[in-house]
Amino acid sequence: MDKINWFPGHMAKTIREVKTIINMVDAVIDIRDARIVFSSSIPNIKNITNNKPRLILLNKSDLADKNITNRFLKYLKSENTLCLEVNSLTGMGINNIKKNLQELLRAKLNKLKERGIVNYEIKVLVLGIPNVGKSSFINRVSKTSNAKVADKPGVTKSLQWIKSSIGITLMDSPGLLSPNLEDETTGINLALTGAIKDELLNHEDLALYLINKLSKEYPKNLIARYNLENLGDDSSFTLNDIGLKRGCLKPGGELDLNRASRLILDDFKSGKLGCISLEKPDEVKNE
């Protein structure tokens, strides 16, 4: 698969702005896709945010493998970082955010209390890659539609302050992504979860990659969803089988592989293939 290059100009501007305003916030909320925790991390985030305390939110957790998510919650916790499972659409975990931020900033808040400041409102910068659910999170905690939401990357274009309903002030930002996705697996994972625009992708290659991975790690999900008798060693055979069973045919009866591929990819994105994680904590990458 070809190397993916996608870096709209506003992303470079955002990185510059983040470095300029980072000292105005107390902490960073780092939103990840629970299905691709490593791939959905922002490259060099510690450097970009001057190593500010971070609360990592594993969003879209309803679509991920619960056992793997629990392992990531433990793996990502450190002295300057906490990790919380959330679902921005249903609100699951949202009420625990302020408590986790208070724990993360305990030393600073105690110093403020000693100076007589007891109702200090925590200010956080919200960062995340495109289409990770950042705007849905902003709207959930603010109970408004301040942040534009769309099922495509690259909607928010500038930094903006937003008051929340959970007692913290948020600074929203455009989605950030590395200008060159050198690691092929990272690029594929971002493509499978919708962080990269469709026109940059080859749907058949993505579908074959996904089928191959699911055949090894979640075979029952594939078999149950498409009523397959078995899974062969060849992902192309499985793709053809799924296309035939779902009637993905061109005029004249020829199999429409692009249509079958898009069907499988859409089923994965929407959760119709079940709760699936594409990465595990033991697949160690630099955090």
Buried (B, 14 or more C-beta within 10 A) or exposed (E): BEEBEBEBEBBEBBBEBBEEEBEEBBBBBBBBBBBBBBBBBBBEBBEBBEEBBBBBBBBBBBBBBEEBBEBBBEBBEEEEBBBBBBBBBEEEBBEBBBEBBBEBBEEBBEEBEEEEEEEEEBBBBBBBBBBBBBBBBBBBBBEEEBBEBEEEBBBBBEBEEBBBEBBBBBBBBBBBBBEEBEBEBBBBBBBBBBBBBEEEBEBBBBBBBBBBBBBEEBEEBBBEBBEBEEBEEEBBEBBBBBBEEBEBBEEEEEBBBBBBBBBBBEBBBEBEBBBBBBBBBEEEEEE
